[in-house]
């Protein structure tokens, strides 16, 4: 518990929440590249980009590469990803000249204790995501005060009210692409001659782990294929206890 000068309990994240609101207001209306540059400058040496190397990832990775190719790029290798995603990761790293890739896998002890057969996803998707994504990400972000996410408002109802900057779990999270839609993403990717994720053409506009990712039907939102048939729309890494306005390619 943190006490103020009068001995009263105070929220330790209150300052961080105010910081997020201030930054959101200050950078409202700026283009994504300017926001990325501002975040890298403001949190120099204490910020990372978290990337799934999924359907939209090339855009944000290219923006970062234009500024600092050595920026830490955190990638969660859950052990359940599509082989195509791993190949795409390697392709983008080489194409963009990224040198700061940080690959984080689930803890061996967590897997041995809760998912020794590798089939936890069949019985409890939340527990599987916690072991394979939430815990590894928290460990990977330990050295940083801020991180950049590729989430966008149009992707799903759960993301419709994303702020530009937010405070959650003791860190600032930056969402520079929050206002972008599919057409704008594709236009940028094509203009920059960035390779597409090979699974997009096969009907996967949102790509996670292989067992829990399905093709999306015409008219469905882009994340409808994630955890098909379950009351689940997020893996959990964006559902921490927020201290700001509420951050997620991921």
Residue, then its C-alpha position, 0 to 999 in steps of 0.5 A: x500500500x502507498x500512503x500520501x503525506x497525510x497517511x491516506x492510501x493512494x492509487x500508485x497508478x494515478x500518475x500513470x493514468x494522468x500521463x496517458x490522458x495527457x499524452x493522448x490529448x497532446x498527440x491527438x490527430x497526429x499521424x502514426x509515424x509521428x506518434x511512434x517517433x514521439x513515443x520512442x523519444x519520450x521513453x528512449x531505452x525503456x520502450x519495446x514494440x510487441x508484435x505477433x508478426x500477424x496480418x497487419x504487423x508489417x506496417x508498424x514494424x516498417x514505421x519502427x524500422x524507419x526510426x530505429x532498427x535496433x528497437x526491441x521487438x518482443x515476439x511471443x512464440x507460444x509453441x502453437x503458432x502457424x509455421x507460416x507465421x514463424x516464416x513470415x517473422x523471419x522474412x520481415x526481420x530480414x526485409x526491414x533489417x530489424x536487429x532487436x528481435x526478442x523471442x519469448x517462449x512459455x516457461x518450461x515449469x509452467x508448461x510441465x505443471x499445467x500443460x504437459x500434454x500440450x492440449x490445455x487449449x482444448x479444455x481451458x483456452x484462458x488458462x492456455x493463453x495465460x501460460x503461453x502469452x500473458x505470463x511470457x509477455x509480462x516477463x518480457x516487458x519487465x525492463x520497459x516502462x512503455x510498449x507499442x501495440x498494433x491494435x485498431x478500433x475497427x477490429x472488434x467491439x472490444x477495441x472500439x474505444x481504444x485510447x491513443x495512450x493508456x496506462x495498464x499494469x504499471x506501464x504506458x501502452x501506445x496504440x499509434x494505429x488505432x484509427x486505421x482500417x483495412x483499406x488504409x493498412x493495405x494501401x500502406x503495405x502496398x506503397x511500401x512494398x511490404x510482403x503480406x502474411x501468406x495466410x491472409x489470402x487463405x481467409x485469415x485476417x486475424x492470426x493467432x495460434x493454430x488450434x484456436x484460429x479459424x477462417x473468417x466468413x464474409x460479413x464477420x468481423x476480422x477476429x471472428x475466427x479467433x476462439x471460434x464458438x467460445x465467449x472469448x475475443x482476447x487472449x488476455x494480454x490486453x485485459x490487464x487491470x487498466x489504470x487509464x482510459x481502459x490497451x493488443x497485433x496483437 
